[in-house]
Amino acid sequence: MKIRNRFIQYISVMLLFCLVSCEKDENEPEKVRTLMVYLAGNNNLSGHLKNNIKDMASAWKRSYNGDIVIFFDGSGSTPQLLTFKVKDGVVEQEVLKTYDELNSASPETLKQVVKDMQALYPSDSYGMIFGSHATGWIPSSLLGRAERSLYQIENPLTRSFATDGASTMDIRDMAAAIPDGMDFIVFDACLMSSIETLYEFRNKAKYVIASPAETPAPGFPYAKMMPYFWREGDRLESDLKEVCKIFYEYYNTYNSSDRFGTIALINMSELDNLYDLTCQVLEGKAPEAAQMGKKDVYNYPKVEYDKYDRFFDLREYIRYMTVNDAALRAAYEDLLGKVVLYKAVTDPFYRMTIPVEKFSGISTYIPRSEWYDETKAYWKFPWAGVYGKDATE
């Protein structure tokens, strides 16, 4: 009888252990971050952005200490908020919200979507990914007819932020529509690592990952990157460098005829310091800049579109403007090293070479008099204040 009672006790303990273990396995870790993904795909990138979502799902794990919420507006589909759930070991997409017809290139839409995301998954920490077309700081109203028409056809090479039909979103309105103080922003879009663009987002995130040139239409290799969006502090910085490295290594293995990609990790906390030092270099120099030749400073090669010779390398520009001040040039390059934490460029870059010694990871516009419309628009951007001109002038 005693043996039987002991056996029953033993079985009871083992069952309790199993139940506790199973319950522990089912419990997800504490969620410390919400990753918000905004994919404005009501354009020729729709199929690529759908594949991006599939890649994210393929790498999703219950063990990530965060949540993901994705806004997707694709061609011919209903805009939705999505997330991933693991059921019986299988990752499934779950629709959280369906929207009526909207314009994903509208800052009002972006603001509302982010508000909905935060209501669904409130957190003390947020990261954000943007995927769509982009033209950096250059307002869409300045794009030529040929460039606008290219948005309407399938282009397998480049994705250039937000295009919904004929609508685009000014980056100043875009920045105003999103919250301050996020941990990071990833721009999976062309030309967003321009200093004019980055400066608009200086209070929005601690780190930004972006490209100073055009980016490939398939986008970031999210299946490889997803494990690196969840840690905090110095470990997050290390992981974001790994995200950049993965991007570079992925595209650097493409066939040389199709290979192109640039990437940079920006420390946004240093941008105000960079602004102040740039003022020392450029204040009062607007007339000199206006007369510069287009070939005087290295500018990034273009894959497509007519006006993408407006993106010059920032460091090369400052080197040109400090040719007679070695101390100021050295101070600038030292500070730029604190701003750009990682940078890489494929070789070749679309059948050309971007010399590593001329690649800083950040582009800039030069307000040349020849480009009247662009320069007139440029003076309305806050970064233009480095010349000593009122940004609203």
KOLVOTOR-417420 format. One line per field, with one value per residue (C-alpha): z, y, x. Coordinates in steps of 0.2 Angstrom, whole numbers. Example, Ala and Ser with C-alpha at 12.3 -4.5 7.8 and 13.67 -1.06 7.14 Angstrom:
BEGIN
w [39	36];
v [-22	-5];
u [62	68];
//
This chain:
BEGIN
w [0	5	-12	-21	-12	-16	-34	-35	-27	-39	-54	-47	-45	-63	-70	-61	-67	-85	-83	-77	-90	-104	-97	-96	-114	-120	-111	-122	-115	-109	-123	-122	-140	-153	-171	-182	-201	-213	-231	-244	-258	-269	-283	-293	-277	-271	-275	-268	-252	-250	-252	-238	-226	-231	-227	-210	-206	-211	-198	-184	-167	-151	-142	-149	-134	-144	-155	-173	-182	-201	-211	-229	-243	-259	-277	-278	-260	-245	-233	-217	-200	-198	-185	-183	-172	-169	-168	-166	-171	-187	-190	-197	-202	-192	-198	-184	-193	-210	-217	-229	-244	-239	-246	-239	-245	-234	-218	-210	-214	-207	-191	-189	-193	-180	-167	-171	-170	-153	-146	-151	-145	-132	-127	-119	-134	-153	-169	-186	-204	-219	-236	-252	-265	-260	-267	-252	-248	-265	-266	-278	-287	-294	-302	-321	-332	-337	-319	-313	-328	-322	-305	-315	-323	-316	-314	-307	-302	-289	-276	-274	-248	-251	-268	-269	-287	-290	-272	-262	-245	-241	-228	-217	-215	-214	-199	-191	-192	-182	-163	-156	-146	-155	-154	-172	-190	-205	-222	-235	-248	-259	-255	-237	-230	-236	-222	-226	-224	-208	-200	-202	-191	-178	-164	-170	-166	-158	-174	-192	-206	-223	-240	-248	-265	-274	-266	-275	-277	-268	-252	-236	-233	-218	-216	-211	-201	-190	-175	-174	-170	-152	-140	-130	-126	-133	-139	-150	-158	-161	-169	-180	-187	-190	-200	-211	-213	-218	-231	-238	-239	-247	-261	-264	-270	-284	-302	-305	-319	-307	-291	-282	-264	-251	-232	-217	-198	-192	-174	-173	-156	-165	-179	-169	-166	-185	-189	-178	-185	-203	-199	-196	-213	-224	-215	-228	-242	-251	-266	-267	-268	-281	-293	-290	-305	-305	-306	-292	-279	-280	-282	-281	-298	-302	-307	-314	-316	-323	-307	-296	-299	-285	-271	-267	-254	-238	-233	-250	-250	-234	-239	-255	-244	-231	-243	-234	-216	-212	-193	-197	-210	-197	-184	-196	-201	-183	-179	-195	-188	-173	-183	-196	-185	-200	-219	-234	-253	-265	-278	-292	-289	-305	-317	-309	-294	-279	-272	-254	-250	-257	-248	-231	-230	-231	-246	-247	-259	-266	-269	-286	-296	-311	-302	-298	-293	-282	-274	-271	-262	-253	-243	-234	-226	-209	-213	-226	-211	-211	-224	-212	-222	-213	-217	-221	-233];
v [0	12	8	11	28	33	28	39	54	52	52	67	77	72	78	94	96	93	105	119	116	116	132	140	135	143	159	172	183	200	212	226	233	236	235	246	242	255	248	260	249	255	256	245	239	230	213	216	222	207	197	207	202	184	185	193	179	166	172	176	167	167	170	188	200	211	213	217	226	229	241	236	245	236	238	231	226	232	242	232	230	213	204	187	173	156	142	124	129	138	156	164	181	189	203	216	230	233	251	259	267	278	287	279	293	305	311	311	292	289	298	288	271	274	279	263	253	260	257	239	236	250	249	259	256	257	254	258	251	261	253	262	274	289	304	310	328	333	338	327	343	345	329	329	321	307	303	303	291	279	277	270	256	240	244	228	238	251	256	274	288	284	284	281	284	302	306	307	313	327	321	336	331	313	317	328	313	301	301	307	296	279	268	266	269	259	267	253	266	276	292	294	295	313	325	336	321	314	331	332	315	320	320	304	290	286	277	277	265	272	273	289	282	271	254	238	235	218	228	222	203	202	184	186	203	199	192	209	221	217	221	237	249	245	228	237	247	232	223	237	236	218	223	234	221	208	220	224	206	200	213	212	194	199	196	211	218	219	223	239	245	257	257	267	267	285	290	303	311	319	328	344	344	341	355	367	362	363	381	384	378	384	400	414	402	402	413	401	386	394	395	378	366	350	340	349	337	318	314	297	288	285	269	277	294	310	321	310	319	331	319	324	315	326	322	326	343	348	343	354	368	367	365	379	374	357	359	362	348	336	341	338	321	316	321	312	296	298	301	287	271	259	261	250	250	236	235	237	249	246	243	258	260	271	274	269	284	295	286	294	286	303	313	332	344	359	374	378	393	382	372	386	377	364	378	388	374	369	386	380	365	368	360	375	386	380	393	407	409	408	391	399	412];
u [0	14	23	7	5	23	20	5	14	28	17	8	24	30	13	14	32	26	12	23	36	23	16	33	37	20	24	32	47	43	40	52	50	37	43	32	33	25	25	17	15	1	14	25	34	19	25	42	34	23	39	47	32	34	53	49	37	49	61	49	51	41	57	59	57	46	30	28	14	14	4	3	-6	-3	-9	-27	-28	-36	-24	-22	-13	-4	5	13	7	15	2	7	25	19	20	4	-1	-15	-25	-27	-37	-43	-45	-56	-48	-34	-19	-3	7	-2	6	-12	-13	4	0	-16	-8	6	-7	-16	0	4	-13	-12	5	10	28	42	53	49	58	51	54	48	47	42	49	58	68	77	74	70	51	41	35	53	53	53	39	51	54	36	32	45	35	20	30	38	56	66	81	77	65	65	47	30	21	2	-4	1	4	20	24	36	49	46	27	33	44	31	19	29	34	50	62	61	76	79	72	76	73	71	70	82	92	86	104	105	110	95	83	93	92	73	73	86	73	64	76	93	99	94	99	98	106	114	111	97	93	87	69	69	73	82	85	73	74	92	90	75	84	94	80	76	91	94	108	125	119	106	120	130	115	111	128	125	109	120	133	120	113	130	135	119	120	138	136	125	131	142	130	116	126	123	120	125	121	125	121	119	121	107	113	127	118	116	135	137	126	136	153	146	141	159	163	149	142	143	148	132	138	154	143	131	146	153	155	145	161	170	164	160	142	134	131	113	104	89	80	87	89	99	115	110	117	135	146	146	163	170	161	168	185	183	177	191	206	215	210	218	213	195	195	202	189	175	181	183	166	159	167	156	140	142	145	145	146	148	146	146	159	154	139	129	143	153	164	160	178	179	189	175	161	156	139	130	125	122	115	125	114	121	113	111	98	86	71	80	90	75	66	82	83	67	75	82	99	101	104	122	125	119	103	86	78	62	69];
//
